[in-house]
């Protein structure tokens, strides 16, 4: 992460989070049998929530406006064991 600035990390993480929520709008409409041909409801949600659509450029301003703060604990180390247990 050292190659990225604080601003880049905050902006990108905000964009990814909003993109996931945008897609949840579509999934929710589909799960509830709502018309999927009624227009781009994901963007409709973004405009309702943020007064504009969120994209990689607009997220530079929006993460600041909405006090987004993706915290990175550089001391935290993640360890994953993908091998199955060899216990008998």
C-alpha positions in Angstrom: 0.0 0.0 0.0 3.0 2.3 0.3 2.7 3.1 -3.4 -0.7 4.7 -3.0 -1.5 8.0 -1.4 -4.0 8.4 1.4 -6.3 10.3 -1.1 -6.1 7.4 -3.6 -6.9 4.8 -1.0 -9.9 6.8 0.4 -11.2 7.7 -3.1 -11.0 4.1 -4.4 -12.4 2.5 -1.3 -15.3 4.9 -1.4 -15.9 4.1 -5.0 -15.8 0.3 -4.4 -18.2 0.6 -1.5 -20.7 2.6 -3.4 -20.5 0.3 -6.4 -21.3 -2.6 -4.2 -24.3 -0.8 -2.8 -25.3 0.2 -6.3 -25.4 -3.4 -7.3 -27.4 -4.3 -4.2 -30.1 -2.0 -5.5 -30.3 -4.2 -8.6 -30.2 -7.4 -6.6 -32.9 -6.1 -4.2 -35.2 -5.1 -7.1 -34.7 -8.5 -8.8 -35.3 -10.4 -5.5 -38.6 -8.5 -5.0 -39.8 -9.0 -8.5 -39.7 -5.3 -9.4 -39.4 -4.1 -13.0 -35.8 -4.2 -14.0 -36.6 -2.2 -17.2 -37.7 0.9 -15.3 -34.3 2.6 -15.9 -31.0 2.5 -14.2 -32.1 2.3 -10.6 -28.6 1.9 -9.2 -27.8 5.4 -10.6 -31.1 6.6 -9.3 -30.1 5.5 -5.8 -26.7 7.3 -6.2 -28.4 10.5 -7.4 -30.9 10.4 -4.5 -28.1 9.7 -2.0 -25.3 11.8 -3.4 -27.0 14.2 -5.8 -24.9 12.7 -8.6 -23.5 9.4 -9.8 -20.4 8.1 -8.3 -17.5 7.3 -10.5 -13.7 7.2 -10.1 -13.5 10.9 -10.7 -16.4 12.1 -8.6 -15.3 9.8 -5.7 -12.3 12.1 -5.2 -14.7 14.8 -3.9 -17.4 12.7 -2.4 -15.3 10.7 0.0 -14.3 14.0 1.6 -17.9 15.5 1.6 -19.3 12.4 3.3 -16.4 12.0 5.8 -15.4 8.6 4.4 -12.4 7.2 6.2 -11.2 3.7 5.3 -8.8 2.8 8.0 -5.8 0.7 7.3 -4.0 -0.9 10.2 -0.5 -1.4 8.8 0.5 -3.4 11.9 -2.3 -5.9 11.3 -1.1 -9.0 9.5 -3.5 -11.4 7.9 -2.7 -15.0 7.9 -4.7 -17.4 5.9 -4.3 -21.2 5.9 -5.7 -22.6 2.7 -4.4 -26.1 3.3 -6.7 -28.6 4.9 -5.9 -29.9 8.3 -3.6 -33.0 8.2 -5.0 -34.3 11.5 -5.8 -38.0 11.5 
